[in-house]
Amino acid sequence: MKQLLVCISFISVLSASCHREKPVKFYVGKPKVVDFYTQKKEIDPKLKFQFGNLNLYQKMEDINLEQFKKYGTFYTRDFNIYQVNNLDLLEDNQYITEIYLYFIGDTLHKIQAFTTKNMSDFFLSKYGGARLVLKDRFNKNLAMTEGAVRKRSGQIVMNKNLSNYKLKWKDRDRLISYQVDETAQKNFEALEELVDLEHLRKIEVKPMYVFTIQSDKYNQLLSRVKNDEAMATLKKL
């Protein structure tokens, strides 16, 4: 009897599935095969640029800013920041993740680049001996016991155990620095933040490697522009 019931159930299910309407499939219009690799927009060679060709004191009108986007205008519209728009346009440094140009008036007074690799040795070979600023007690003690630099193949290189420092150079009318901070948890890109959920507050995370070159009058000029903004605000009150 049990076997008969199972057999009847099976026949019922089979019968129901036979009478169920099958979905109708057809094409609407002519099918297209999309090749995503051929969809990539070609880069105009005229827009490509080299980081090494950017230099202080260039006039805004003399720089092709098509590869940059305006990050912001501050302080009576005299202080402008431009950010690189597409790093694929950069020809000469695969380690750069961000570039910023700082204009005061119409003149470039500061260039800043963020790199994914520690390039201290490269800048030491390029600019020569630098002033070393150690940022914490651990690195100060390490430099005293192990030394801050080593000699390799006749060249001065940084002690790779140092993790938080800044190299500074003075070259005629410009100030140059390279900041290394490998104490961060990971290499965050420029201006990125973390949030401490437990205390509901923002945690500022500095990028690990920051190259900066600026005019020796940059801070003085920026203070003057800020002061002009403050005076203009007071006159309105």
Stockholm file with secondary structure:
# STOCKHOLM 1.0

chainA/1-237         MKQLLVCISFISVLSASCHREKPVKFYVGKPKVVDFYTQKKEIDPKLKFQFGNLNLYQKMEDINLEQFKKYGTFYTRDFNIYQVNNLDLLEDNQYITEIYLYFIGDTLHKIQAFTTKNMSDFFLSKYGGARLVLKDRFNKNLAMTEGAVRKRSGQIVMNKNLSNYKLKWKDRDRLISYQVDETAQKNFEALEELVDLEHLRKIEVKPMYVFTIQSDKYNQLLSRVKNDEAMATLKKL
#=GR chainA/1-237 SS CHHHHHHHHHHHHHHHHHHSCCCCCCCSSCCCCCCGGGCSCCCCGGGCBCGGGCCTTCBGGGSCGGGEEEEEEETTTTEEEEEESCGGGBCSCTTEEEEEEEEETTEEEEEEEEESSCCHHHHHHHHCSCEEEECSHHHHHHHHHHCSEEEETTEEEECTTCCEEEEEEEETTEEEEEEEETTSSSCCCTTCEEEETTTTEEEECCCSEEEEEEETTHHHHHHHHHHHHHHHHHHHC
#=GC SS_cons         CHHHHHHHHHHHHHHHHHHSCCCCCCCSSCCCCCCGGGCSCCCCGGGCBCGGGCCTTCBGGGSCGGGEEEEEEETTTTEEEEEESCGGGBCSCTTEEEEEEEEETTEEEEEEEEESSCCHHHHHHHHCSCEEEECSHHHHHHHHHHCSEEEETTEEEECTTCCEEEEEEEETTEEEEEEEETTSSSCCCTTCEEEETTTTEEEECCCSEEEEEEETTHHHHHHHHHHHHHHHHHHHC
//
